[in-house]
Amino acid sequence: MLRKVVKVRLYPTPNQEVLLAQSFGYSRWWWNYALSKTIETYRETGFTLSQSALNVLLPGLKKELEWLGECYSQILQATTLNLTTAYKNFFAFRARKSRFKLKNGKQSIQYPQNVKVLDGAVKLPGNIGTVVAKIHRPIEGKIKTVTVSKTPSGKYSASILSKIDGENPATLTEGKVIGVDLGLTHFAMTYDGKKVSKYDNLRHLAKHEKNLKRKQQKLAKKQKGSNSKRK
């Protein structure tokens, strides 16, 4: 299966902008709360909280914080998934450490299902409903997730991720496989299973070229046939 993302512009009504702002706020609050709990747990135990462990906290929080219960539940669950995935990528050295979200930065929410793409509109589940959209290309395959975002300048968009039939491009495996290690002493060292080859760092070459140029200039200043030139 192939994954494809199509980004479309959204044009919500004033009332929909209010509802989106509320949803952004709910998602942002839950991200920050869950991140704080995860950091606290890791400091005390050396382990992070799983997706299911975080989602278990939601029912109690919704009873304690009535406004949180107004949020479409799948938005909060998608936020949990994104946070735990970000932590996994961090520990696998594939991403930076997760940060707390700010109100003035880029805002986003994600819908894992039940989004419909219509003719010139995107229908979101929950209380937001059908939002006018500029769809410049057809949405192929089955929709997996839809991420609705708002930039600091006030522009709205939806990134629609879908899966379509087909195979991912095959990885080329012909020829040699060479390991490359970049360093400071040597620009690169390669290993093909039999031997190691070293390539000098370009900064050393530049240093030698500068030294050579200085000596050539010094030599050019000396008079032809003088004793100093013969030295």
LOKESE-508545 format. One record per residue: residue number from 1; x, y, z of N, C-alpha, C in turn. Coordinates in steps of 0.2 Angstrom, whole numbers. Each point is the difference from the previous one (the first is absolute). Layout:
<nodes>
@k=NUM, npx=X, npy=Y, npz=Z, capx=X, capy=Y, capz=Z, cpx=X, cpy=Y, cpz=Z
...
</nodes>
This chain:
<nodes>
@k=1, npx=4, npy=-6, npz=0, capx=-4, capy=6, capz=0, cpx=4, cpy=6, cpz=0
@k=2, npx=-2, npy=5, npz=-4, capx=4, capy=7, capz=0, cpx=-4, cpy=5, cpz=4
@k=3, npx=4, npy=4, npz=3, capx=-3, capy=6, capz=4, cpx=1, cpy=6, cpz=-4
@k=4, npx=-5, npy=4, npz=0, capx=0, capy=6, capz=-4, cpx=-4, cpy=6, cpz=5
@k=5, npx=4, npy=6, npz=0, capx=-3, capy=5, capz=3, cpx=-2, cpy=6, cpz=-4
@k=6, npx=-6, npy=2, npz=0, capx=-2, capy=6, capz=-4, cpx=-2, cpy=6, cpz=5
@k=7, npx=3, npy=6, npz=-1, capx=-2, capy=5, capz=5, cpx=-4, cpy=5, cpz=-4
@k=8, npx=-6, npy=2, npz=4, capx=-5, capy=4, capz=-3, cpx=-1, cpy=6, cpz=5
@k=9, npx=-2, npy=6, npz=-3, capx=-2, capy=6, capz=4, cpx=-7, cpy=-1, cpz=2
@k=10, npx=-1, npy=2, npz=6, capx=-6, capy=0, capz=3, cpx=-3, cpy=8, cpz=1
@k=11, npx=-6, npy=1, npz=0, capx=-3, capy=6, capz=1, cpx=-6, cpy=0, cpz=5
@k=12, npx=1, npy=-1, npz=6, capx=-5, capy=-1, capz=5, cpx=-4, cpy=7, cpz=1
@k=13, npx=-6, npy=-1, npz=2, capx=-4, capy=6, capz=2, cpx=2, cpy=2, cpz=7
@k=14, npx=-2, npy=6, npz=1, capx=2, capy=3, capz=7, cpx=-2, cpy=-4, cpz=6
@k=15, npx=-6, npy=-4, npz=-1, capx=-2, capy=-4, capz=6, cpx=5, cpy=-6, cpz=0
@k=16, npx=1, npy=-3, npz=-6, capx=5, capy=-6, capz=-1, cpx=7, cpy=2, cpz=3
@k=17, npx=2, npy=6, npz=-1, capx=7, capy=2, capz=2, cpx=0, cpy=0, cpz=8
@k=18, npx=-6, npy=2, npz=3, capx=0, capy=0, capz=8, cpx=0, cpy=-8, cpz=2
@k=19, npx=-4, npy=-4, npz=-4, capx=0, capy=-7, capz=2, cpx=7, cpy=-3, cpz=-1
@k=20, npx=4, npy=2, npz=-5, capx=6, capy=-3, capz=-2, cpx=5, cpy=3, cpz=6
@k=21, npx=0, npy=6, npz=2, capx=4, capy=3, capz=5, cpx=-1, cpy=-4, cpz=6
@k=22, npx=-6, npy=-2, npz=2, capx=-1, capy=-4, capz=6, cpx=3, cpy=-7, cpz=-1
@k=23, npx=-1, npy=-3, npz=-5, capx=3, capy=-7, capz=-1, cpx=8, cpy=1, cpz=0
@k=24, npx=3, npy=5, npz=-3, capx=7, capy=1, capz=0, cpx=2, cpy=0, cpz=8
@k=25, npx=-4, npy=4, npz=3, capx=2, capy=1, capz=8, cpx=-1, cpy=-6, cpz=4
@k=26, npx=-5, npy=-4, npz=-2, capx=-1, capy=-7, capz=4, cpx=6, cpy=-4, cpz=-2
@k=27, npx=2, npy=-1, npz=-6, capx=5, capy=-4, capz=-2, cpx=7, cpy=2, cpz=3
@k=28, npx=1, npy=7, npz=-1, capx=6, capy=3, capz=3, cpx=1, cpy=-2, cpz=8
@k=29, npx=-6, npy=1, npz=3, capx=0, capy=-1, capz=8, cpx=2, cpy=-7, cpz=1
@k=30, npx=-3, npy=-5, npz=-3, capx=1, capy=-7, capz=1, cpx=7, cpy=-2, cpz=-2
@k=31, npx=3, npy=3, npz=-5, capx=7, capy=-2, capz=-2, cpx=4, cpy=2, cpz=6
@k=32, npx=0, npy=7, npz=2, capx=4, capy=2, capz=5, cpx=-1, cpy=-4, cpz=7
@k=33, npx=-6, npy=-1, npz=1, capx=-2, capy=-4, capz=7, cpx=4, cpy=-7, cpz=-1
@k=34, npx=-2, npy=-4, npz=-6, capx=3, capy=-6, capz=-1, cpx=8, cpy=0, cpz=0
@k=35, npx=3, npy=5, npz=-3, capx=7, capy=0, capz=0, cpx=3, cpy=1, cpz=7
@k=36, npx=-3, npy=5, npz=4, capx=2, capy=1, capz=7, cpx=0, cpy=-7, cpz=4
@k=37, npx=-6, npy=-4, npz=-1, capx=0, capy=-6, capz=3, cpx=5, cpy=-5, cpz=-2
@k=38, npx=1, npy=0, npz=-6, capx=5, capy=-5, capz=-3, cpx=7, cpy=2, cpz=2
@k=39, npx=2, npy=7, npz=0, capx=6, capy=2, capz=3, cpx=1, cpy=-2, cpz=7
@k=40, npx=-5, npy=1, npz=4, capx=0, capy=-1, capz=7, cpx=1, cpy=-8, cpz=2
@k=41, npx=-4, npy=-4, npz=-4, capx=1, capy=-7, capz=1, cpx=7, cpy=-3, cpz=-2
@k=42, npx=3, npy=3, npz=-5, capx=6, capy=-2, capz=-3, cpx=6, cpy=2, cpz=5
@k=43, npx=-1, npy=6, npz=3, capx=5, capy=2, capz=6, cpx=0, cpy=-5, cpz=6
@k=44, npx=-6, npy=-2, npz=1, capx=-1, capy=-4, capz=6, cpx=1, cpy=-7, cpz=-1
@k=45, npx=-2, npy=-3, npz=-6, capx=1, capy=-7, capz=-1, cpx=5, cpy=-2, cpz=-5
@k=46, npx=1, npy=4, npz=-5, capx=5, capy=-1, capz=-5, cpx=-4, cpy=-3, cpz=-6
@k=47, npx=-7, npy=0, npz=0, capx=-4, capy=-2, capz=-5, cpx=-5, cpy=5, cpz=-2
@k=48, npx=-3, npy=0, npz=-6, capx=-5, capy=5, capz=-2, cpx=-6, cpy=-3, cpz=0
@k=49, npx=-6, npy=4, npz=-1, capx=-6, capy=-2, capz=1, cpx=-3, cpy=-2, cpz=-7
@k=50, npx=-3, npy=-6, npz=-1, capx=-2, capy=-3, capz=-6, cpx=-7, cpy=4, cpz=-3
@k=51, npx=-1, npy=-1, npz=-6, capx=-6, capy=3, capz=-2, cpx=-7, cpy=-2, cpz=4
@k=52, npx=0, npy=-6, npz=1, capx=-6, capy=-2, capz=4, cpx=0, cpy=2, cpz=7
@k=53, npx=6, npy=1, npz=3, capx=0, capy=3, capz=7, cpx=-2, cpy=7, cpz=0
@k=54, npx=2, npy=4, npz=-5, capx=-2, capy=7, capz=0, cpx=-8, cpy=0, cpz=-2
@k=55, npx=-2, npy=-4, npz=-4, capx=-7, capy=1, capz=-2, cpx=-5, cpy=-2, cpz=6
@k=56, npx=3, npy=-4, npz=5, capx=-4, capy=-2, capz=5, cpx=-2, cpy=6, cpz=5
@k=57, npx=5, npy=5, npz=0, capx=-1, capy=6, capz=4, cpx=-6, cpy=5, cpz=-3
@k=58, npx=-2, npy=-1, npz=-6, capx=-4, capy=5, capz=-3, cpx=-7, cpy=0, cpz=3
@k=59, npx=-4, npy=-6, npz=1, capx=-6, capy=0, capz=3, cpx=0, cpy=4, cpz=7
@k=60, npx=5, npy=-1, npz=4, capx=0, capy=3, capz=7, cpx=1, cpy=8, cpz=-1
@k=61, npx=4, npy=2, npz=-5, capx=1, capy=7, capz=-1, cpx=-6, cpy=3, cpz=-3
@k=62, npx=-4, npy=-4, npz=-4, capx=-6, capy=3, capz=-3, cpx=-5, cpy=2, cpz=5
@k=63, npx=0, npy=-5, npz=6, capx=-5, capy=2, capz=5, cpx=2, cpy=5, cpz=4
@k=64, npx=7, npy=1, npz=1, capx=3, capy=5, capz=4, cpx=-1, cpy=7, cpz=-3
@k=65, npx=2, npy=0, npz=-7, capx=0, capy=6, capz=-4, cpx=-6, cpy=-1, cpz=-5
@k=66, npx=-5, npy=3, npz=1, capx=-6, capy=-1, capz=-4, cpx=1, cpy=3, cpz=-7
@k=67, npx=4, npy=5, npz=-1, capx=1, capy=2, capz=-7, cpx=4, cpy=-5, cpz=-4
@k=68, npx=4, npy=-4, npz=3, capx=4, capy=-5, capz=-4, cpx=-5, cpy=-5, cpz=-3
@k=69, npx=-6, npy=-1, npz=3, capx=-4, capy=-5, capz=-3, cpx=-4, cpy=3, cpz=-6
@k=70, npx=1, npy=6, npz=-2, capx=-3, capy=3, capz=-6, cpx=4, cpy=-2, cpz=-6
@k=71, npx=6, npy=-2, npz=1, capx=4, capy=-1, capz=-6, cpx=-1, cpy=-7, cpz=-3
@k=72, npx=0, npy=0, npz=-6, capx=-1, capy=-7, capz=-4, cpx=5, cpy=-5, cpz=2
@k=73, npx=-2, npy=-5, npz=3, capx=4, capy=-5, capz=4, cpx=6, cpy=-2, cpz=-5
@k=74, npx=-1, npy=-1, npz=-6, capx=5, capy=-3, capz=-4, cpx=6, cpy=5, cpz=-2
@k=75, npx=-1, npy=6, npz=1, capx=5, capy=5, capz=0, cpx=5, cpy=-1, cpz=6
@k=76, npx=-3, npy=-1, npz=6, capx=5, capy=-1, capz=5, cpx=3, cpy=-6, cpz=0
@k=77, npx=-3, npy=-6, npz=-3, capx=4, capy=-6, capz=-1, cpx=5, cpy=0, cpz=-5
@k=78, npx=-1, npy=4, npz=-5, capx=5, capy=1, capz=-5, cpx=6, cpy=4, cpz=3
@k=79, npx=-2, npy=5, npz=4, capx=6, capy=4, capz=3, cpx=4, cpy=-5, cpz=4
@k=80, npx=-3, npy=-5, npz=4, capx=4, capy=-4, capz=4, cpx=4, cpy=-5, cpz=-5
@k=81, npx=-3, npy=-2, npz=-5, capx=4, capy=-4, capz=-5, cpx=6, cpy=4, cpz=-2
@k=82, npx=-1, npy=6, npz=-2, capx=6, capy=4, capz=-3, cpx=5, cpy=1, cpz=5
@k=83, npx=-2, npy=1, npz=6, capx=5, capy=1, capz=6, cpx=4, cpy=-6, cpz=1
@k=84, npx=-3, npy=-6, npz=1, capx=4, capy=-6, capz=1, cpx=4, cpy=-2, cpz=-6
@k=85, npx=-2, npy=2, npz=-6, capx=4, capy=-2, capz=-6, cpx=6, cpy=5, cpz=0
@k=86, npx=-1, npy=6, npz=2, capx=6, capy=5, capz=0, cpx=5, cpy=-2, cpz=5
@k=87, npx=-2, npy=-3, npz=6, capx=4, capy=-3, capz=5, cpx=4, cpy=-6, cpz=-2
@k=88, npx=-3, npy=-4, npz=-4, capx=3, capy=-6, capz=-3, cpx=5, cpy=2, cpz=-5
@k=89, npx=-1, npy=5, npz=-4, capx=5, capy=2, capz=-5, cpx=5, cpy=4, cpz=3
@k=90, npx=-1, npy=3, npz=6, capx=6, capy=4, capz=4, cpx=5, cpy=-6, cpz=2
@k=91, npx=-3, npy=-5, npz=4, capx=4, capy=-5, capz=2, cpx=4, cpy=-4, cpz=-5
@k=92, npx=-3, npy=0, npz=-6, capx=3, capy=-4, capz=-6, cpx=5, cpy=5, cpz=-4
@k=93, npx=1, npy=6, npz=3, capx=4, capy=5, capz=-3, cpx=-2, cpy=2, cpz=-7
@k=94, npx=-7, npy=0, npz=-1, capx=-3, capy=2, capz=-6, cpx=-3, cpy=7, cpz=0
@k=95, npx=-1, npy=3, npz=6, capx=-3, capy=7, capz=1, cpx=3, cpy=3, cpz=6
@k=96, npx=-2, npy=6, npz=1, capx=2, capy=4, capz=6, cpx=-5, cpy=-1, cpz=5
@k=97, npx=2, npy=2, npz=6, capx=-4, capy=-1, capz=6, cpx=-6, cpy=4, cpz=-1
@k=98, npx=-6, npy=-3, npz=3, capx=-6, capy=4, capz=-1, cpx=0, cpy=6, cpz=4
@k=99, npx=-4, npy=5, npz=-2, capx=0, capy=6, capz=3, cpx=-7, cpy=2, cpz=2
@k=100, npx=-1, npy=4, npz=5, capx=-7, capy=3, capz=2, cpx=-2, cpy=5, cpz=-6
@k=101, npx=-7, npy=-1, npz=-1, capx=-3, capy=4, capz=-6, cpx=-2, cpy=7, cpz=3
@k=102, npx=1, npy=5, npz=-4, capx=-2, capy=7, capz=2, cpx=-6, cpy=2, cpz=-4
@k=103, npx=-4, npy=5, npz=3, capx=-6, capy=2, capz=-3, cpx=1, cpy=4, cpz=-6
@k=104, npx=6, npy=4, npz=0, capx=1, capy=4, capz=-6, cpx=4, cpy=-3, cpz=-6
@k=105, npx=2, npy=-6, npz=1, capx=3, capy=-4, capz=-5, cpx=-5, cpy=-3, cpz=-5
@k=106, npx=3, npy=-4, npz=-5, capx=-5, capy=-4, capz=-4, cpx=-4, cpy=-4, cpz=4
@k=107, npx=-7, npy=0, npz=-2, capx=-5, capy=-4, capz=3, cpx=-2, cpy=-6, cpz=-4
@k=108, npx=-1, npy=-6, npz=3, capx=-3, capy=-6, capz=-5, cpx=-4, cpy=-5, cpz=5
@k=109, npx=-4, npy=-3, npz=-4, capx=-4, capy=-6, capz=3, cpx=0, cpy=-5, cpz=-5
@k=110, npx=-1, npy=-6, npz=2, capx=0, capy=-6, capz=-5, cpx=-6, cpy=-4, cpz=1
@k=111, npx=-3, npy=-2, npz=-6, capx=-6, capy=-4, capz=0, cpx=3, cpy=-7, cpz=-2
@k=112, npx=-1, npy=-6, npz=3, capx=2, capy=-6, capz=-2, cpx=-5, cpy=-4, cpz=-5
@k=113, npx=-6, npy=3, npz=0, capx=-5, capy=-3, capz=-4, cpx=-6, cpy=4, cpz=0
@k=114, npx=-5, npy=-2, npz=-4, capx=-7, capy=3, capz=-1, cpx=1, cpy=7, cpz=-3
@k=115, npx=5, npy=2, npz=-4, capx=0, capy=6, capz=-4, cpx=-2, cpy=-2, cpz=-7
@k=116, npx=-4, npy=5, npz=-3, capx=-2, capy=-1, capz=-7, cpx=2, cpy=6, cpz=-4
@k=117, npx=2, npy=-2, npz=-6, capx=2, capy=5, capz=-5, cpx=-6, cpy=1, cpz=-5
@k=118, npx=-3, npy=6, npz=0, capx=-5, capy=1, capz=-5, cpx=2, cpy=5, cpz=-6
@k=119, npx=-5, npy=2, npz=-4, capx=2, capy=4, capz=-5, cpx=1, cpy=7, cpz=2
@k=120, npx=6, npy=2, npz=1, capx=2, capy=7, capz=2, cpx=-1, cpy=1, cpz=8
@k=121, npx=0, npy=-6, npz=3, capx=0, capy=1, capz=8, cpx=3, cpy=-6, cpz=3
@k=122, npx=1, npy=0, npz=7, capx=2, capy=-5, capz=4, cpx=-4, cpy=-1, cpz=6
@k=123, npx=-3, npy=-5, npz=1, capx=-5, capy=-1, capz=5, cpx=4, cpy=-3, cpz=6
@k=124, npx=0, npy=3, npz=6, capx=4, capy=-2, capz=6, cpx=-5, cpy=-3, cpz=5
@k=125, npx=1, npy=-5, npz=3, capx=-4, capy=-3, capz=5, cpx=-1, cpy=5, cpz=6
@k=126, npx=-5, npy=-1, npz=4, capx=-1, capy=4, capz=6, cpx=-4, cpy=6, cpz=-1
@k=127, npx=1, npy=5, npz=3, capx=-4, capy=6, capz=0, cpx=2, cpy=5, cpz=-6
@k=128, npx=6, npy=-1, npz=-3, capx=2, capy=5, capz=-5, cpx=-3, cpy=-1, cpz=-6
@k=129, npx=-1, npy=-6, npz=-3, capx=-4, capy=-1, capz=-6, cpx=3, cpy=1, cpz=-6
@k=130, npx=-3, npy=2, npz=-5, capx=2, capy=1, capz=-7, cpx=4, cpy=7, cpz=-1
@k=131, npx=6, npy=0, npz=-2, capx=4, capy=6, capz=-1, cpx=2, cpy=1, cpz=-7
@k=132, npx=-1, npy=5, npz=-3, capx=1, capy=2, capz=-7, cpx=8, cpy=-1, cpz=-1
@k=133, npx=2, npy=-3, npz=-5, capx=7, capy=-2, capz=-2, cpx=1, cpy=1, cpz=-7
@k=134, npx=7, npy=2, npz=-1, capx=2, capy=0, capz=-7, cpx=4, cpy=-6, cpz=-2
@k=135, npx=-3, npy=-5, npz=-3, capx=3, capy=-6, capz=-1, cpx=3, cpy=0, cpz=-8
@k=136, npx=6, npy=0, npz=0, capx=3, capy=1, capz=-7, cpx=2, cpy=-7, cpz=-3
@k=137, npx=-1, npy=-5, npz=3, capx=1, capy=-7, capz=-3, cpx=-4, cpy=-5, cpz=3
@k=138, npx=-2, npy=-5, npz=-3, capx=-4, capy=-5, capz=3, cpx=3, cpy=-4, cpz=5
@k=139, npx=-4, npy=-2, npz=5, capx=3, capy=-4, capz=6, cpx=-1, cpy=-7, cpz=-2
@k=140, npx=5, npy=-4, npz=-1, capx=0, capy=-7, capz=-2, cpx=0, cpy=-5, cpz=6
@k=141, npx=-2, npy=-6, npz=0, capx=0, capy=-5, capz=5, cpx=-4, cpy=2, cpz=6
@k=142, npx=2, npy=-4, npz=5, capx=-4, capy=1, capz=7, cpx=3, cpy=5, cpz=4
@k=143, npx=-4, npy=4, npz=3, capx=3, capy=5, capz=4, cpx=2, cpy=-3, cpz=7
@k=144, npx=6, npy=1, npz=2, capx=2, capy=-2, capz=7, cpx=0, cpy=5, cpz=5
@k=145, npx=3, npy=6, npz=-1, capx=0, capy=5, capz=5, cpx=-1, cpy=7, cpz=-4
@k=146, npx=-3, npy=4, npz=4, capx=0, capy=7, capz=-3, cpx=2, cpy=5, cpz=6
@k=147, npx=5, npy=4, npz=-1, capx=3, capy=5, capz=4, cpx=-2, cpy=7, cpz=-2
@k=148, npx=-4, npy=3, npz=5, capx=-2, capy=7, capz=-2, cpx=5, cpy=5, cpz=4
@k=149, npx=3, npy=4, npz=-3, capx=4, capy=5, capz=3, cpx=-1, cpy=7, cpz=-2
@k=150, npx=2, npy=4, npz=5, capx=0, capy=8, capz=-1, cpx=6, cpy=3, cpz=1
@k=151, npx=3, npy=4, npz=-5, capx=6, capy=3, capz=1, cpx=-1, cpy=6, cpz=4
@k=152, npx=6, npy=3, npz=3, capx=0, capy=6, capz=4, cpx=-4, cpy=6, cpz=-4
@k=153, npx=1, npy=0, npz=-6, capx=-3, capy=5, capz=-4, cpx=-8, cpy=-1, cpz=-1
@k=154, npx=-2, npy=-5, npz=2, capx=-8, capy=-1, capz=0, cpx=-2, cpy=-4, cpz=-6
@k=155, npx=4, npy=-4, npz=-4, capx=-2, capy=-4, capz=-5, cpx=-1, cpy=-7, cpz=2
@k=156, npx=-6, npy=-3, npz=-3, capx=-2, capy=-7, capz=2, cpx=1, cpy=-4, cpz=-6
@k=157, npx=2, npy=-7, npz=2, capx=1, capy=-5, capz=-5, cpx=-1, cpy=-7, cpz=3
@k=158, npx=-1, npy=-4, npz=-4, capx=-1, capy=-7, capz=2, cpx=5, cpy=-5, cpz=-4
@k=159, npx=4, npy=-4, npz=3, capx=4, capy=-4, capz=-3, cpx=-3, cpy=-7, cpz=0
@k=160, npx=-2, npy=-3, npz=-6, capx=-4, capy=-6, capz=0, cpx=5, cpy=-6, cpz=-2
@k=161, npx=1, npy=-4, npz=4, capx=4, capy=-6, capz=-1, cpx=-4, cpy=-6, cpz=-2
@k=162, npx=1, npy=-3, npz=-6, capx=-4, capy=-6, capz=-2, cpx=5, cpy=-5, cpz=-2
@k=163, npx=-3, npy=-6, npz=-1, capx=4, capy=-6, capz=-2, cpx=-4, cpy=-2, cpz=-6
@k=164, npx=5, npy=-2, npz=-5, capx=-3, capy=-2, capz=-7, cpx=4, cpy=-6, cpz=-2
@k=165, npx=-3, npy=-4, npz=-4, capx=3, capy=-6, capz=-2, cpx=6, cpy=1, cpz=-4
@k=166, npx=5, npy=-5, npz=1, capx=6, capy=1, capz=-4, cpx=6, cpy=-2, cpz=5
@k=167, npx=6, npy=-1, npz=-3, capx=5, capy=-2, capz=4, cpx=5, cpy=6, cpz=1
@k=168, npx=4, npy=0, npz=5, capx=5, capy=5, capz=1, cpx=6, cpy=-1, cpz=-5
@k=169, npx=3, npy=5, npz=-2, capx=6, capy=-2, capz=-4, cpx=5, cpy=-4, cpz=3
@k=170, npx=2, npy=-5, npz=-4, capx=5, capy=-5, capz=2, cpx=7, cpy=3, cpz=2
@k=171, npx=3, npy=-2, npz=5, capx=6, capy=3, capz=2, cpx=6, cpy=-4, cpz=-4
@k=172, npx=4, npy=4, npz=-3, capx=5, capy=-3, capz=-4, cpx=5, cpy=-3, cpz=4
@k=173, npx=2, npy=-6, npz=-2, capx=5, capy=-4, capz=4, cpx=6, cpy=-2, cpz=-4
@k=174, npx=0, npy=2, npz=-6, capx=6, capy=-3, capz=-4, cpx=6, cpy=5, cpz=1
@k=175, npx=6, npy=-3, npz=-1, capx=6, capy=3, capz=1, cpx=2, cpy=-1, cpz=8
@k=176, npx=6, npy=4, npz=1, capx=2, capy=0, capz=7, cpx=-3, cpy=4, cpz=5
@k=177, npx=0, npy=-3, npz=6, capx=-3, capy=4, capz=6, cpx=6, cpy=3, cpz=4
@k=178, npx=1, npy=6, npz=0, capx=5, capy=3, capz=4, cpx=-2, cpy=4, cpz=6
@k=179, npx=4, npy=-1, npz=5, capx=-2, capy=4, capz=6, cpx=5, cpy=6, cpz=0
@k=180, npx=-3, npy=6, npz=2, capx=3, capy=6, capz=0, cpx=0, cpy=3, cpz=7
@k=181, npx=6, npy=2, npz=3, capx=0, capy=3, capz=6, cpx=4, cpy=7, cpz=-1
@k=182, npx=-4, npy=6, npz=2, capx=3, capy=6, capz=0, cpx=3, cpy=2, cpz=6
@k=183, npx=6, npy=4, npz=-1, capx=3, capy=2, capz=6, cpx=4, cpy=6, cpz=0
@k=184, npx=4, npy=2, npz=5, capx=3, capy=6, capz=0, cpx=7, cpy=0, cpz=-3
@k=185, npx=4, npy=-6, npz=2, capx=7, capy=-1, capz=-2, cpx=0, cpy=-2, cpz=-8
@k=186, npx=-5, npy=-4, npz=-1, capx=-1, capy=-2, capz=-8, cpx=-7, cpy=2, cpz=-2
@k=187, npx=0, npy=3, npz=-6, capx=-7, capy=2, capz=-2, cpx=-5, cpy=-6, cpz=0
@k=188, npx=3, npy=-6, npz=-2, capx=-4, capy=-6, capz=-1, cpx=4, cpy=-6, cpz=0
@k=189, npx=-3, npy=-5, npz=3, capx=4, capy=-7, capz=0, cpx=-6, cpy=-5, cpz=-2
@k=190, npx=2, npy=-3, npz=-6, capx=-5, capy=-5, capz=-2, cpx=3, cpy=-7, cpz=1
@k=191, npx=-5, npy=-5, npz=0, capx=1, capy=-7, capz=2, cpx=-4, cpy=-4, cpz=-5
@k=192, npx=2, npy=-4, npz=-4, capx=-4, capy=-4, capz=-4, cpx=0, cpy=-8, cpz=2
@k=193, npx=3, npy=-1, npz=6, capx=0, capy=-7, capz=2, cpx=7, cpy=-3, cpz=-1
@k=194, npx=4, npy=3, npz=-4, capx=7, capy=-2, capz=-1, cpx=5, cpy=4, cpz=2
@k=195, npx=-1, npy=7, npz=-1, capx=6, capy=5, capz=2, cpx=-3, cpy=6, cpz=2
@k=196, npx=4, npy=4, npz=3, capx=-2, capy=7, capz=2, cpx=3, cpy=5, cpz=-4
@k=197, npx=-3, npy=5, npz=-3, capx=3, capy=5, capz=-3, cpx=-1, cpy=7, cpz=3
@k=198, npx=5, npy=4, npz=1, capx=0, capy=6, capz=3, cpx=0, cpy=6, cpz=-5
@k=199, npx=-4, npy=5, npz=1, capx=0, capy=6, capz=-4, cpx=1, cpy=6, cpz=5
@k=200, npx=5, npy=4, npz=-2, capx=2, capy=5, capz=5, cpx=-5, cpy=6, cpz=0
@k=201, npx=-1, npy=3, npz=6, capx=-5, capy=5, capz=1, cpx=2, cpy=6, cpz=-4
@k=202, npx=-5, npy=3, npz=-4, capx=2, capy=6, capz=-4, cpx=3, cpy=6, cpz=4
@k=203, npx=-2, npy=0, npz=6, capx=3, capy=6, capz=4, cpx=8, cpy=0, cpz=0
@k=204, npx=2, npy=-7, npz=0, capx=8, capy=0, capz=0, cpx=3, cpy=2, cpz=-7
@k=205, npx=-4, npy=-2, npz=-5, capx=2, capy=2, capz=-7, cpx=0, cpy=7, cpz=0
@k=206, npx=-5, npy=4, npz=2, capx=0, capy=7, capz=0, cpx=5, cpy=3, cpz=3
@k=207, npx=2, npy=-3, npz=6, capx=6, capy=3, capz=4, cpx=6, cpy=-1, cpz=-4
@k=208, npx=2, npy=-5, npz=-3, capx=6, capy=-1, capz=-4, cpx=0, cpy=4, cpz=-6
@k=209, npx=-6, npy=1, npz=-3, capx=0, capy=5, capz=-6, cpx=2, cpy=7, cpz=2
@k=210, npx=-3, npy=2, npz=6, capx=1, capy=7, capz=2, cpx=8, cpy=1, cpz=2
@k=211, npx=3, npy=-5, npz=3, capx=7, capy=0, capz=2, cpx=4, cpy=0, cpz=-7
@k=212, npx=-2, npy=-4, npz=-5, capx=4, capy=0, capz=-6, cpx=-1, cpy=7, cpz=-4
@k=213, npx=-6, npy=3, npz=0, capx=-1, capy=6, capz=-3, cpx=5, cpy=5, cpz=4
@k=214, npx=0, npy=0, npz=6, capx=4, capy=5, capz=4, cpx=8, cpy=0, cpz=-2
@k=215, npx=2, npy=-7, npz=-1, capx=7, capy=-1, capz=-1, cpx=2, cpy=3, cpz=-8
@k=216, npx=-5, npy=-2, npz=-4, capx=1, capy=2, capz=-7, cpx=0, cpy=8, cpz=-1
@k=217, npx=-4, npy=3, npz=4, capx=0, capy=8, capz=0, cpx=6, cpy=2, cpz=3
@k=218, npx=3, npy=-3, npz=5, capx=6, capy=2, capz=3, cpx=6, cpy=-1, cpz=-5
@k=219, npx=0, npy=-5, npz=-3, capx=5, capy=-2, capz=-5, cpx=0, cpy=5, cpz=-6
@k=220, npx=-6, npy=2, npz=-2, capx=-1, capy=5, capz=-6, cpx=3, cpy=6, cpz=2
@k=221, npx=0, npy=2, npz=6, capx=3, capy=7, capz=2, cpx=7, cpy=0, cpz=-1
@k=222, npx=3, npy=-5, npz=1, capx=8, capy=-1, capz=0, cpx=2, cpy=2, cpz=-8
@k=223, npx=6, npy=3, npz=0, capx=2, capy=2, capz=-7, cpx=3, cpy=-7, cpz=-3
@k=224, npx=-1, npy=0, npz=-7, capx=3, capy=-6, capz=-3, cpx=7, cpy=0, cpz=0
@k=225, npx=3, npy=-6, npz=2, capx=7, capy=-1, capz=0, cpx=4, cpy=3, cpz=7
@k=226, npx=-4, npy=2, npz=4, capx=2, capy=2, capz=7, cpx=2, cpy=-6, cpz=4
@k=227, npx=4, npy=1, npz=5, capx=2, capy=-5, capz=4, cpx=-6, cpy=-3, cpz=5
@k=228, npx=-4, npy=5, npz=1, capx=-6, capy=-2, capz=5, cpx=-4, cpy=-5, cpz=-4
@k=229, npx=-1, npy=1, npz=-7, capx=-4, capy=-5, capz=-4, cpx=3, cpy=-7, cpz=0
@k=230, npx=7, npy=0, npz=0, capx=3, capy=-7, capz=-1, cpx=-1, cpy=-4, cpz=7
@k=231, npx=-1, npy=3, npz=5, capx=-1, capy=-3, capz=7, cpx=-6, cpy=-4, cpz=0
</nodes>
